[in-house]
Amino acid sequence: MTSPKTIFISTGDVSGDLQGALLVTALKRLAEKSDIDLNIVALGGSKMAAAGAKILADTTFISSIGVWEARAYLRPSLQARNLAKQYLKTTPPDAIVLIDYVDPNISIGKYARDLFPNLPIVFYIAPQDWVWPRKHKRAKLIVSFINEIFAVFPIEARYFTEQGAKATFVGHPLVDRVATLASRETARAKLAISDAEIAVALIPASRQQELTYILPAIFEAARQIQTQIPHVRFWIPLARPDFVAEIESQIKAYQINATLVTENADLVLSAVDLAITKCGTVSLELALLNIPQVVVYRVSKVTAWIAKNVVKFSIPYMSPTNLVEMKPIVPELLQDEATPDRIASESLELILNPERRDRMLADYAQMRSALGDPGVCDRVAQAIFTKF
């Protein structure tokens, strides 16, 4: 066996933990195949730990959906990045992989580059600065300290190449992930969903603020849908156990026929006929599973005002499903448009109108072709190993 190698991975949020876990699994598999004694140390969460990483700090809960809301996470975010910097200073790894988690990872990446001029640093699932016309300065900053960007969208690779980076399109890791999930038939059988039953997934929150700003609108919409289609049943897949009590309370408050799923929650994504979801990676996952969806995005009024008047927030789409092809594949209801009436109306249209549903599925197929071939995480793992 070769001399031990250490890779440091930094990510945050529930989706970052998922992506990190997929990569850790691929790295461990390649290390065993190559007879390499591999140690992975990370900022991440339980999924990465289960895949074999040693977690310095749990960053799955350090995530917000707005500038104003981020204040509550400033201290734990600083603590996590300082812990990472202390680790890097005392225990230099053989390579660093930064996954999403933009501002902390920029700080960590710059710090590591100053300490170790020759240390391989790569960004995997880079920030979507190609969507933001005002973010070129940040992109240039990232280019200044990384060796390579492993891009998950073709447009992302082109953009960062134009900014001066070595950027390689590797494909999107969710292509690999959905291939491991249960089929619709298997998932419905395990959840005891009959062929006649209309099953709708409600995915309101993976961040604390989404319980406040998104869940009420989605649950009220669900109540309205229930009055129109009495035999509908709602399913709520939940990745955060700390949200269980609040969501159970809200199910009772809105009197919706809903089942909360915490064990094998991925079954819900495969089994349902429709999803009403907050904006995020899950939108792309649903698209790859051919599940029609309505995407909802809301923040506080303060954050919305800052975004409009200070940041001059202006992007063509919010959901990654629409960003891939830069077209409105799925309905996005943002801020003031994200009312229970609109959410219910868009959802009922997708449930009751086969032509509308079939058009979305056709657009999904076109989008899927732009996300690369299977084997994404294995390709990234192989590329990282060549940096040693």
Secondary structure, DSSP 8 states (H G I E B T S, - for coil): ----EEEEEE--HHHHHHHHHHHHHHHHHHHHHTT--EEEEEEE-HHHHHHT-EEEEE-TT---SSTTGGGGGHHHHHHHHHHHHHHHHHS--SEEEEES-HHHHHHHHHHHHHH-TT--EEEES---TTT-TT-HHHHHHHHHH-SEEEESSHHHHHHHHHTT--EEE---THHHHHHTS--HHHHHHHTT--TT-EEEEEE--SSHHHHHHTHHHHHHHHHHHHHH-TTEEEEEE-S-GGGHHHHHHHHHHHT--EEEE-TTTHHHHHH-SEEEEESSHHHHHHHHTT--EEEEE---HHHHHHHHHTS----S-SSHHHHHHTS-SS-EEEGGG--HHHHHHHHHHHHH-HHHHHHHHHHHHHHHTTS--S-HHHHHHHHHHTT-
